[in-house]
Amino acid sequence: MMNYLNLLCILYVHLIASVKLFSLGKSLKGRF
């Protein structure tokens, strides 16, 4: 159970990081 929760947490953090990087890339593209 603990292993499953750990995996879920890692996936969640990875998803947030991907969204932040994507929005950052979009704003950078809009600027240049």
LUMDRENDO-638894 format. One record per residue: residue number from 1; z, x, y of N, C-alpha, C in turn. Coordinates in Angstrom, 1 decimal. Example, Ala and Ser with C-alpha at 12.3 -4.5 7.8 and 13.67 -1.06 7.14 Angstrom:
! residues 2
+-----+--------+--------+--------+--------+--------+--------+--------+--------+--------+
:   n :    n_z :    n_x :    n_y :   ca_z :   ca_x :   ca_y :    c_z :    c_x :    c_y :
+-----+--------+--------+--------+--------+--------+--------+--------+--------+--------+
:   1 :    7.8 :   13.2 :   -5.7 :    7.8 :   12.3 :   -4.5 :    7.8 :   13.2 :   -3.3 :
:   2 :    7.1 :   12.8 :   -2.2 :    7.1 :   13.7 :   -1.1 :    7.9 :   12.9 :    0.0 :
+-----+--------+--------+--------+--------+--------+--------+--------+--------+--------+
***
This chain:
! residues 32
+-----+--------+--------+--------+--------+--------+--------+--------+--------+--------+
:   n :    n_z :    n_x :    n_y :   ca_z :   ca_x :   ca_y :    c_z :    c_x :    c_y :
+-----+--------+--------+--------+--------+--------+--------+--------+--------+--------+
:   1 :    0.0 :    0.8 :   -1.2 :    0.0 :    0.0 :    0.0 :    0.0 :    0.9 :    1.3 :
:   2 :    0.8 :    1.9 :    1.3 :    0.9 :    2.8 :    2.4 :   -0.4 :    3.5 :    2.6 :
:   3 :   -1.1 :    3.9 :    1.6 :   -2.4 :    4.6 :    1.7 :   -3.4 :    3.6 :    2.3 :
:   4 :   -3.4 :    2.4 :    1.9 :   -4.3 :    1.4 :    2.5 :   -4.1 :    1.2 :    4.0 :
:   5 :   -2.9 :    1.1 :    4.4 :   -2.5 :    0.9 :    5.8 :   -3.0 :    2.1 :    6.6 :
:   6 :   -2.8 :    3.3 :    6.0 :   -3.2 :    4.6 :    6.7 :   -4.7 :    4.6 :    6.9 :
:   7 :   -5.4 :    4.2 :    5.9 :   -6.9 :    4.2 :    6.0 :   -7.4 :    3.2 :    7.0 :
:   8 :   -6.7 :    2.0 :    7.1 :   -7.0 :    1.0 :    8.0 :   -6.8 :    1.5 :    9.5 :
:   9 :   -5.7 :    2.2 :    9.6 :   -5.3 :    2.8 :   11.0 :   -6.4 :    3.8 :   11.4 :
:  10 :   -6.8 :    4.6 :   10.5 :   -7.8 :    5.7 :   10.8 :   -9.1 :    5.0 :   11.2 :
:  11 :   -9.5 :    4.0 :   10.4 :  -10.8 :    3.3 :   10.7 :  -10.7 :    2.6 :   12.1 :
:  12 :   -9.5 :    2.0 :   12.4 :   -9.4 :    1.4 :   13.7 :   -9.5 :    2.3 :   14.9 :
:  13 :   -8.8 :    3.5 :   14.7 :   -8.9 :    4.5 :   15.8 :  -10.3 :    5.0 :   15.9 :
:  14 :  -11.0 :    5.2 :   14.8 :  -12.4 :    5.7 :   14.8 :  -13.3 :    4.7 :   15.5 :
:  15 :  -13.1 :    3.4 :   15.3 :  -13.9 :    2.4 :   15.9 :  -13.7 :    2.4 :   17.4 :
:  16 :  -12.4 :    2.5 :   17.9 :  -12.1 :    2.5 :   19.3 :  -12.8 :    3.7 :   20.0 :
:  17 :  -12.7 :    4.9 :   19.3 :  -13.3 :    6.1 :   19.8 :  -14.8 :    5.9 :   19.9 :
:  18 :  -15.4 :    5.3 :   18.9 :  -16.9 :    5.1 :   19.0 :  -17.3 :    4.2 :   20.1 :
:  19 :  -16.5 :    3.1 :   20.3 :  -16.8 :    2.2 :   21.4 :  -16.6 :    2.9 :   22.8 :
:  20 :  -15.6 :    3.7 :   22.9 :  -15.4 :    4.4 :   24.2 :  -16.5 :    5.4 :   24.5 :
:  21 :  -16.9 :    6.1 :   23.4 :  -18.0 :    7.1 :   23.6 :  -19.3 :    6.4 :   23.9 :
:  22 :  -19.5 :    5.3 :   23.3 :  -20.8 :    4.5 :   23.5 :  -20.8 :    4.0 :   25.0 :
:  23 :  -19.7 :    3.5 :   25.5 :  -19.7 :    3.0 :   26.9 :  -19.8 :    4.1 :   27.8 :
:  24 :  -19.2 :    5.2 :   27.5 :  -19.3 :    6.4 :   28.4 :  -20.7 :    6.9 :   28.4 :
:  25 :  -21.4 :    6.9 :   27.3 :  -22.8 :    7.4 :   27.3 :  -23.7 :    6.4 :   28.1 :
:  26 :  -23.4 :    5.1 :   28.0 :  -24.1 :    4.1 :   28.7 :  -24.0 :    4.3 :   30.2 :
:  27 :  -22.7 :    4.6 :   30.7 :  -22.5 :    4.8 :   32.1 :  -23.1 :    6.1 :   32.6 :
:  28 :  -23.2 :    7.1 :   31.7 :  -23.8 :    8.3 :   32.1 :  -25.3 :    8.2 :   32.2 :
:  29 :  -25.9 :    7.4 :   31.3 :  -27.3 :    7.1 :   31.3 :  -27.7 :    6.3 :   32.6 :
:  30 :  -26.8 :    5.4 :   33.0 :  -27.1 :    4.6 :   34.1 :  -27.1 :    5.4 :   35.4 :
:  31 :  -26.2 :    6.5 :   35.4 :  -26.1 :    7.3 :   36.6 :  -27.3 :    8.2 :   36.8 :
:  32 :  -27.8 :    8.8 :   35.7 :  -28.9 :    9.7 :   35.8 :  -30.2 :    9.1 :   35.5 :
+-----+--------+--------+--------+--------+--------+--------+--------+--------+--------+
***
